[in-house]
Amino acid sequence: MDDLLLQKYLRNETSEEELVEVLDWLDASTENQRYLDRLDYISNLNILAGEAQPRIRRRTVSLWKRAAQWSAAAAAVLLACAGLGHYMADRILERRTRDMMAITAPNGQSMSVTLSDGTTVWLNSGAKLEYPSIFSRKTRRVKISGEAMFEVEHDASRPFIVETFACDAEVLGTKFNILADARTADFSAALLEGRLKISNRLVGGESFILSPNDQIDLVDGHLKLNRITDPDDFRWVDGLMNLNTLSFGEVIRKFENYYGVRITIDNPEDMPVLDRWLLTKLNELIEKAEQSYCDYEFHIITHAVNDFCVNTLSSFYLDIVKDRLYCEGAESATRRSAQTALYLTLHTLSKLFAPILAFTCDEIWLAMPHTGEDDARNVVLNEMNKPFTAYALDSETMARWEHIIAVRTVVNGALEEARAAKVIGKSLEADVHLTVPESDRFFADESPEALADIFIVSKVELAIGDALAVKVDNAAGTKCPRCWKHSLEANAEGLCPRCAEVVKHLHLTELL
């Protein structure tokens, strides 16, 4: 049934033919009667809120129904005379103020919304606004996630409050910009006009009153007051994106957030050397397997793949990068680099070994994600990968890493001796003092943190001497309960600086 016809029926404006049509529809099912009752209820609510014109009345066709309406009308008059009419209106209005609505700006687009009080809200790409259909008589409260610009209609008797995951913004009449992203624990508010009060939800009692051109940022859970440095940052409402002061990486992240996509820059030089070492070893395996397939020497392929998985992957690479995979943040560049290297390895091995281990490789292929160039139906429908030459290291660098692996074997021997002497338990309970000869000065090209990861210890101190020497001491500092490394800069919870930063972002995300 058309809602316009039902509205005419409720207003007593139907013709005889339309009346018969509506009555037949009402007699058809009780659900139709319930639908009309809901429509009548909504219309009456609009009247109470001052949003409709004349009061809607339902047309009657029988004497007893009309008598019932007269009785109801008389009762309503009596209630109004008793002062209950306003009470009922307030109760209905209160219920409507709790009826929250939500709107989200599409990725790659901005949009504006005008609220019931006249306030205009511009939503940047992906931003979500939650608001009541009608504001209460005491306050105006909305929730925002993402970036939004507000131009608040002045009403001194009803403060306008914006809730975010981290802070609340309270205004009487002003124009301001808010960025609140719980995923990255980013919060900032910039005041363009009027006055604005920011209250920290994470730290009780912390608040600031902003004046025009003030900007406040959330730093380590606390508010920090600054000045707006570039007004062009807020011209996104005009469809403009300010990239003047951003680094290339910041530009990429800004585009990712705006369009809701993941941008991958194929720049092998940005990948850690250890990951490129793995892909270089994978290239050697690809070339060896291709030649062996051409020569029908399948046993060579089998032994080569087994050696790669056992020695290159398990005993060395995975043993080192598991800390990255387990403990780094989801958006960590080093973690994503290791994931990339492992994906390329899995992608290659699945196709390379399929002629020999067909069913197992196909099971892997069906379970793993694919690129747009893959035929996901079956692994054997795809060409074997060619060497990833863009990621390959030169022969000199590979020779250095072979020497690093040899030194790692010596360090592991010293760790075993220290463990037998009860100096340490796990290898992460050790600090290593490593002395290398002048010919091995390239060890200094690696950071102490990278060397500690390679040897799987908490700390490495490097010195240049006459010969290779290794000394193992019990690790100083507090053991991090998350990564098990020892640190002299642990926080109150015992977390090392790296893990403390990761956990902080996880905690702020969970506050949603």
WOKAHU-V339997 format. One record per residue. N is the residue number from 1. RES is the residue in one small letter. SS is DSSP state (hx for helix, st for strand, lp for the rest). PHI is phi in whole degrees, 0 to 359 (999 if undefined). BURIAL is I if it has 16 or more other ideal C-beta (glycine too) atoms within 10 Angstrom, else O. Layout:
# WOKAHU-V339997
[[N:RES:SS:PHI:BURIAL] [N:RES:SS:PHI:BURIAL]]
This chain:
# WOKAHU-V339997
[[1:m:lp:999:I] [2:d:lp:292:O] [3:d:hx:297:O] [4:l:hx:296:O] [5:l:hx:293:I] [6:l:hx:295:I] [7:q:hx:297:O] [8:k:hx:298:I] [9:y:hx:299:I] [10:l:hx:293:I] [11:r:lp:271:I] [12:n:lp:64:O] [13:e:lp:242:O] [14:t:lp:282:I] [15:s:lp:283:O] [16:e:hx:297:O] [17:e:hx:295:O] [18:e:hx:294:O] [19:l:hx:299:I] [20:v:hx:298:O] [21:e:hx:298:I] [22:v:hx:293:I] [23:l:hx:296:O] [24:d:hx:298:O] [25:w:hx:294:I] [26:l:hx:292:I] [27:d:hx:288:O] [28:a:hx:291:O] [29:s:lp:199:O] [30:t:hx:290:O] [31:e:hx:296:O] [32:n:hx:296:I] [33:q:hx:296:O] [34:r:hx:296:O] [35:y:hx:298:I] [36:l:hx:295:I] [37:d:hx:297:O] [38:r:hx:296:O] [39:l:hx:297:I] [40:d:hx:296:I] [41:y:hx:297:O] [42:i:hx:298:O] [43:s:hx:298:I] [44:n:hx:294:O] [45:l:hx:297:I] [46:n:hx:299:O] [47:i:hx:295:O] [48:l:hx:298:I] [49:a:lp:275:I] [50:g:lp:77:O] [51:e:lp:255:O] [52:a:lp:232:O] [53:q:lp:268:O] [54:p:lp:286:O] [55:r:lp:293:O] [56:i:lp:277:I] [57:r:lp:233:O] [58:r:lp:272:O] [59:r:lp:288:I] [60:t:lp:244:O] [61:v:lp:231:O] [62:s:lp:225:O] [63:l:hx:295:O] [64:w:hx:291:O] [65:k:hx:295:O] [66:r:hx:295:O] [67:a:hx:297:O] [68:a:hx:297:O] [69:q:hx:296:O] [70:w:hx:300:O] [71:s:hx:297:O] [72:a:hx:296:O] [73:a:hx:296:O] [74:a:hx:298:O] [75:a:hx:297:O] [76:a:hx:297:O] [77:v:hx:297:O] [78:l:hx:297:O] [79:l:hx:295:O] [80:a:hx:296:O] [81:c:hx:296:O] [82:a:lp:278:O] [83:g:lp:85:O] [84:l:hx:272:O] [85:g:hx:298:O] [86:h:hx:297:O] [87:y:hx:298:O] [88:m:hx:295:O] [89:a:hx:298:I] [90:d:hx:298:O] [91:r:hx:296:O] [92:i:hx:293:O] [93:l:hx:297:I] [94:e:hx:299:O] [95:r:hx:296:O] [96:r:hx:291:I] [97:t:hx:291:I] [98:r:lp:272:O] [99:d:lp:278:O] [100:m:st:277:O] [101:m:st:244:O] [102:a:st:219:O] [103:i:st:216:O] [104:t:st:235:O] [105:a:lp:289:I] [106:p:lp:297:O] [107:n:lp:300:O] [108:g:lp:81:O] [109:q:lp:222:O] [110:s:lp:242:I] [111:m:st:208:I] [112:s:st:239:O] [113:v:st:227:I] [114:t:st:255:O] [115:l:lp:278:I] [116:s:lp:296:O] [117:d:lp:270:O] [118:g:lp:97:O] [119:t:lp:295:I] [120:t:st:255:O] [121:v:st:236:I] [122:w:st:261:I] [123:l:st:252:I] [124:n:lp:281:I] [125:s:lp:311:I] [126:g:lp:79:I] [127:a:lp:288:I] [128:k:st:239:O] [129:l:st:243:I] [130:e:st:246:O] [131:y:st:206:I] [132:p:st:280:I] [133:s:lp:294:O] [134:i:lp:223:I] [135:f:lp:284:I] [136:s:lp:287:O] [137:r:lp:282:O] [138:k:lp:256:O] [139:t:st:207:O] [140:r:st:237:I] [141:r:st:233:I] [142:v:st:226:I] [143:k:st:237:I] [144:i:st:226:I] [145:s:st:227:I] [146:g:st:108:I] [147:e:st:251:I] [148:a:st:212:I] [149:m:st:247:I] [150:f:st:243:I] [151:e:st:237:I] [152:v:lp:274:I] [153:e:lp:289:O] [154:h:lp:293:O] [155:d:lp:204:I] [156:a:lp:298:O] [157:s:lp:280:O] [158:r:lp:229:I] [159:p:st:298:I] [160:f:st:262:I] [161:i:st:239:I] [162:v:st:251:I] [163:e:st:266:I] [164:t:lp:226:I] [165:f:lp:295:I] [166:a:lp:247:I] [167:c:st:218:I] [168:d:st:249:I] [169:a:st:246:I] [170:e:st:244:I] [171:v:st:222:I] [172:l:lp:250:I] [173:g:lp:184:I] [174:t:lp:193:I] [175:k:st:231:I] [176:f:st:208:I] [177:n:st:242:I] [178:i:st:232:I] [179:l:st:238:I] [180:a:st:222:I] [181:d:st:237:I] [182:a:lp:292:I] [183:r:lp:297:O] [184:t:lp:253:O] [185:a:lp:60:I] [186:d:st:263:I] [187:f:st:216:I] [188:s:st:206:I] [189:a:st:222:I] [190:a:st:235:I] [191:l:st:262:I] [192:l:st:260:I] [193:e:st:216:O] [194:g:lp:84:I] [195:r:lp:224:I] [196:l:st:215:I] [197:k:st:251:I] [198:i:st:250:I] [199:s:st:243:I] [200:n:st:281:I] [201:r:lp:281:O] [202:l:lp:273:I] [203:v:lp:234:O] [204:g:lp:298:O] [205:g:lp:85:O] [206:e:lp:267:O] [207:s:st:208:O] [208:f:st:222:I] [209:i:st:258:O] [210:l:st:266:I] [211:s:lp:254:O] [212:p:lp:308:O] [213:n:lp:75:O] [214:d:st:275:I] [215:q:st:226:I] [216:i:st:237:I] [217:d:st:233:O] [218:l:st:267:I] [219:v:st:235:O] [220:d:lp:54:O] [221:g:lp:84:O] [222:h:st:244:O] [223:l:st:275:I] [224:k:st:231:O] [225:l:st:271:O] [226:n:st:224:O] [227:r:st:250:O] [228:i:lp:295:O] [229:t:lp:267:O] [230:d:lp:217:O] [231:p:hx:299:O] [232:d:hx:294:O] [233:d:hx:298:I] [234:f:hx:252:I] [235:r:hx:272:O] [236:w:hx:296:I] [237:v:hx:295:I] [238:d:hx:265:O] [239:g:lp:84:O] [240:l:lp:251:O] [241:m:lp:243:O] [242:n:lp:275:O] [243:l:lp:240:O] [244:n:lp:300:O] [245:t:lp:258:O] [246:l:lp:270:O] [247:s:lp:285:O] [248:f:hx:299:O] [249:g:hx:296:O] [250:e:hx:294:O] [251:v:hx:297:O] [252:i:hx:300:O] [253:r:hx:295:O] [254:k:hx:295:O] [255:f:hx:294:O] [256:e:hx:299:O] [257:n:hx:293:I] [258:y:hx:291:I] [259:y:hx:263:O] [260:g:lp:65:O] [261:v:lp:231:O] [262:r:lp:249:O] [263:i:lp:260:O] [264:t:lp:246:O] [265:i:lp:260:O] [266:d:lp:280:O] [267:n:lp:236:O] [268:p:hx:303:O] [269:e:hx:293:O] [270:d:hx:280:O] [271:m:lp:278:I] [272:p:lp:306:I] [273:v:hx:300:I] [274:l:hx:300:I] [275:d:hx:293:I] [276:r:hx:292:I] [277:w:hx:299:I] [278:l:hx:300:I] [279:l:hx:292:I] [280:t:hx:294:I] [281:k:hx:296:I] [282:l:hx:295:I] [283:n:hx:301:I] [284:e:hx:299:I] [285:l:hx:294:I] [286:i:hx:301:I] [287:e:hx:295:O] [288:k:hx:293:I] [289:a:hx:294:I] [290:e:hx:299:I] [291:q:hx:294:O] [292:s:hx:292:I] [293:y:hx:296:I] [294:c:hx:296:O] [295:d:lp:267:O] [296:y:lp:58:O] [297:e:lp:257:O] [298:f:hx:291:O] [299:h:hx:293:O] [300:i:hx:294:O] [301:i:hx:298:I] [302:t:hx:300:O] [303:h:hx:293:O] [304:a:hx:294:I] [305:v:hx:295:I] [306:n:hx:298:O] [307:d:hx:297:O] [308:f:hx:297:I] [309:c:hx:291:I] [310:v:hx:282:O] [311:n:hx:269:O] [312:t:hx:292:I] [313:l:hx:281:I] [314:s:hx:291:O] [315:s:hx:286:O] [316:f:hx:238:I] [317:y:hx:298:I] [318:l:hx:296:O] [319:d:hx:297:O] [320:i:hx:273:I] [321:v:hx:279:I] [322:k:hx:300:O] [323:d:hx:296:I] [324:r:hx:300:I] [325:l:hx:291:O] [326:y:hx:276:O] [327:c:hx:249:I] [328:e:lp:288:I] [329:g:lp:293:I] [330:a:lp:300:O] [331:e:lp:263:O] [332:s:lp:298:I] [333:a:hx:295:O] [334:t:hx:291:I] [335:r:hx:294:I] [336:r:hx:294:I] [337:s:hx:295:I] [338:a:hx:298:I] [339:q:hx:297:O] [340:t:hx:297:I] [341:a:hx:299:I] [342:l:hx:291:I] [343:y:hx:295:O] [344:l:hx:298:I] [345:t:hx:294:I] [346:l:hx:298:O] [347:h:hx:301:I] [348:t:hx:287:I] [349:l:hx:296:I] [350:s:hx:300:I] [351:k:hx:278:I] [352:l:hx:294:I] [353:f:lp:262:I] [354:a:lp:300:I] [355:p:lp:298:O] [356:i:lp:261:O] [357:l:lp:238:O] [358:a:hx:298:O] [359:f:hx:293:O] [360:t:hx:296:O] [361:c:hx:296:I] [362:d:hx:290:I] [363:e:hx:299:O] [364:i:hx:298:I] [365:w:hx:300:I] [366:l:hx:290:O] [367:a:hx:269:O] [368:m:lp:268:O] [369:p:lp:288:O] [370:h:lp:226:O] [371:t:lp:273:O] [372:g:lp:294:O] [373:e:lp:273:O] [374:d:lp:280:O] [375:d:lp:262:O] [376:a:lp:286:O] [377:r:lp:293:O] [378:n:lp:200:O] [379:v:hx:296:I] [380:v:hx:285:O] [381:l:hx:274:O] [382:n:lp:240:I] [383:e:lp:289:O] [384:m:lp:294:O] [385:n:lp:292:I] [386:k:lp:270:O] [387:p:lp:304:I] [388:f:lp:273:I] [389:t:hx:294:O] [390:a:hx:295:O] [391:y:hx:265:I] [392:a:lp:290:I] [393:l:lp:271:I] [394:d:lp:285:O] [395:s:hx:296:O] [396:e:hx:296:O] [397:t:hx:295:O] [398:m:hx:296:O] [399:a:hx:295:O] [400:r:hx:299:I] [401:w:hx:289:I] [402:e:hx:297:O] [403:h:hx:290:O] [404:i:hx:299:I] [405:i:hx:298:O] [406:a:hx:295:O] [407:v:hx:295:I] [408:r:hx:300:I] [409:t:hx:296:O] [410:v:hx:294:O] [411:v:hx:298:I] [412:n:hx:299:O] [413:g:hx:296:O] [414:a:hx:294:I] [415:l:hx:295:I] [416:e:hx:295:O] [417:e:hx:295:O] [418:a:hx:294:I] [419:r:hx:293:I] [420:a:hx:295:O] [421:a:lp:274:O] [422:k:lp:65:O] [423:v:lp:288:O] [424:i:lp:226:I] [425:g:lp:254:O] [426:k:lp:286:O] [427:s:hx:296:I] [428:l:hx:289:I] [429:e:hx:272:I] [430:a:st:243:I] [431:d:st:253:I] [432:v:st:249:I] [433:h:st:257:O] [434:l:st:250:I] [435:t:st:247:I] [436:v:st:236:I] [437:p:st:289:O] [438:e:hx:303:O] [439:s:hx:294:O] [440:d:hx:254:I] [441:r:hx:299:O] [442:f:hx:298:O] [443:f:hx:302:I] [444:a:hx:291:O] [445:d:hx:291:O] [446:e:lp:272:I] [447:s:lp:291:O] [448:p:hx:303:O] [449:e:hx:295:O] [450:a:hx:294:O] [451:l:hx:296:I] [452:a:hx:298:I] [453:d:hx:294:I] [454:i:hx:297:I] [455:f:hx:272:I] [456:i:lp:57:I] [457:v:lp:232:I] [458:s:lp:279:I] [459:k:st:205:I] [460:v:st:232:I] [461:e:st:251:O] [462:l:st:254:I] [463:a:st:222:O] [464:i:st:258:O] [465:g:st:220:O] [466:d:lp:274:O] [467:a:lp:209:O] [468:l:lp:291:O] [469:a:st:212:O] [470:v:st:228:I] [471:k:st:236:O] [472:v:st:247:I] [473:d:st:239:O] [474:n:st:293:O] [475:a:lp:299:I] [476:a:lp:273:O] [477:g:lp:97:I] [478:t:st:261:I] [479:k:st:284:I] [480:c:lp:288:I] [481:p:lp:290:O] [482:r:lp:261:I] [483:c:lp:253:I] [484:w:lp:72:I] [485:k:lp:282:I] [486:h:st:266:I] [487:s:st:218:I] [488:l:lp:273:O] [489:e:lp:242:O] [490:a:lp:293:I] [491:n:lp:276:I] [492:a:lp:298:O] [493:e:lp:270:O] [494:g:lp:85:O] [495:l:lp:279:I] [496:c:lp:291:I] [497:p:hx:305:O] [498:r:hx:298:I] [499:c:hx:291:I] [500:a:hx:298:I] [501:e:hx:293:O] [502:v:hx:296:I] [503:v:hx:294:I] [504:k:hx:301:I] [505:h:hx:293:I] [506:l:hx:296:O] [507:h:hx:295:O] [508:l:hx:294:I] [509:t:hx:293:O] [510:e:hx:290:O] [511:l:lp:297:O] [512:l:lp:292:O]]
